[in-house]
Amino acid sequence: MRKFKEWMIDTRPDVLDRGKCLLEGQEVEFGTINSKRLVTAVHEHYREGQEALRDFVRWLVRHEGLNESTAQNAAATVWNVCCLTWNHDESRSYPEKILLSTTYKQSTLANFQTCLLRYARFSKNLDLIAKIQEIRGSQKKIVYERKAEATQYCPYTRSEIQALLEAAEVLRDDPRWPWGWPTFRMILKAGVSILELCVLTREQISHALSTESLVLWRPKRGPRSIPTEIVRSELEALLAWPWTWTTVADIISPQSSREWREQSANTAIRRVAHFVFDKAGVEWTKHWILSCRWASALRYFELTKNFVGVSHLSGLRDIKRVQSHLVTMMARQKEREKTMKPKRRRRSVVQEAEADGGGDEG
């Protein structure tokens, strides 16, 4: 087997240069986007890649167990990467450089890594295998660091929750989001996730109002229950909705098709949440729902001292984990309260008038 570098040098440089120009859109004029010249050029580029990598396609079918079309797609990916990273002056390609690019999605980079690693094994290029493994190791380290940062969410303080509740009152009369008041308050007061809220049915709400416990279904995690008293007014508002509906997503996004309704409702709820957070002056965080959930759990524990209830509310099944989380979240909430700057409250018009009157009398 020829090594990767030798194969790239032996390949016609004009073909690679033309492929790179096509992929980057440089020095190529095809007229309109649907012109026949552009389609012909794309087909020619794909045909040249399949011809150059036909041995690689056969190897994928025989040794990797891929079907013909999947093997051809992998070869096309390797060909595109080689063209994009081709250096005309040095007459070689640097495919590992594209793996460090920030212009592609993570899924696209993962596809590049898989295809290039297979080609490196096919061509027995140990240097390319080592570089890909090194890049994978650094990316896993970044993922682990992001996961560690994700666990450092902090419950909102009482003042922040109160500010958000006051700001959410404008949703009662907002024609853009007539459903905004009950849905956002359920997230704020009980930490209900958006997915749990979108799939919540009318039967679940009716059952919750009669049994004093709202059971929420979480995909891959099973059910969890929250006390109905926390969100009773919001559940009654949803149950009294004027038109016929099955799930809450039907209320939020009735104009969307059935397969896209939950996704559309998810986007709409997040838009409402951003609006309320901006109006309340509370900092938006990525894990704002978890912060709301644990703020509610801490408040519930202060009132009831019930670890089982906190377990149902937070979704944690192990009581020992509940206890350790309570200690951690209490400490984080107190630290958040210390770091918060005290806001100066504005006096109302009546207070200002009384102050002015008192000054005149004096």
Stockholm file with secondary structure:
# STOCKHOLM 1.0

chainA/1-362         MRKFKEWMIDTRPDVLDRGKCLLEGQEVEFGTINSKRLVTAVHEHYREGQEALRDFVRWLVRHEGLNESTAQNAAATVWNVCCLTWNHDESRSYPEKILLSTTYKQSTLANFQTCLLRYARFSKNLDLIAKIQEIRGSQKKIVYERKAEATQYCPYTRSEIQALLEAAEVLRDDPRWPWGWPTFRMILKAGVSILELCVLTREQISHALSTESLVLWRPKRGPRSIPTEIVRSELEALLAWPWTWTTVADIISPQSSREWREQSANTAIRRVAHFVFDKAGVEWTKHWILSCRWASALRYFELTKNFVGVSHLSGLRDIKRVQSHLVTMMARQKEREKTMKPKRRRRSVVQEAEADGGGDEG
#=GR chainA/1-362 SS CCCHHHHHHHSCHHHHHHHHHHHHTCSCCCSSTTCHHHHHHHHHHHHHHHHHTHHHHHHHHHHSCCCHHHHHHHHHHHHHHHHHTEETTTTEECGGGGGGCSSSCHHHHHHHHHHHHHHHHHHTCHHHHHHHHHHHHHHHHHHHHHHHHHTTCCCCCHHHHHHHHHHHGGGGGCTTCTTHHHHHHHHHHHCCCHHHHHTCBHHHHHHHHHHTEEEEEETTTEEEEEEGGGGHHHHHHHHTCSSCCSBHHHHHCTTSCGGGHHHHHHHHHHHHHHHHHHHHTCCCCTTHHHHHHHHHHHHHHHHHCCHHHHHHHHTCCCHHHHHHHHHHHHHHHHHHHHHSCCCCCCCCHHHHHHHHHHHHHC
#=GC SS_cons         CCCHHHHHHHSCHHHHHHHHHHHHTCSCCCSSTTCHHHHHHHHHHHHHHHHHTHHHHHHHHHHSCCCHHHHHHHHHHHHHHHHHTEETTTTEECGGGGGGCSSSCHHHHHHHHHHHHHHHHHHTCHHHHHHHHHHHHHHHHHHHHHHHHHTTCCCCCHHHHHHHHHHHGGGGGCTTCTTHHHHHHHHHHHCCCHHHHHTCBHHHHHHHHHHTEEEEEETTTEEEEEEGGGGHHHHHHHHTCSSCCSBHHHHHCTTSCGGGHHHHHHHHHHHHHHHHHHHHTCCCCTTHHHHHHHHHHHHHHHHHCCHHHHHHHHTCCCHHHHHHHHHHHHHHHHHHHHHSCCCCCCCCHHHHHHHHHHHHHC
//
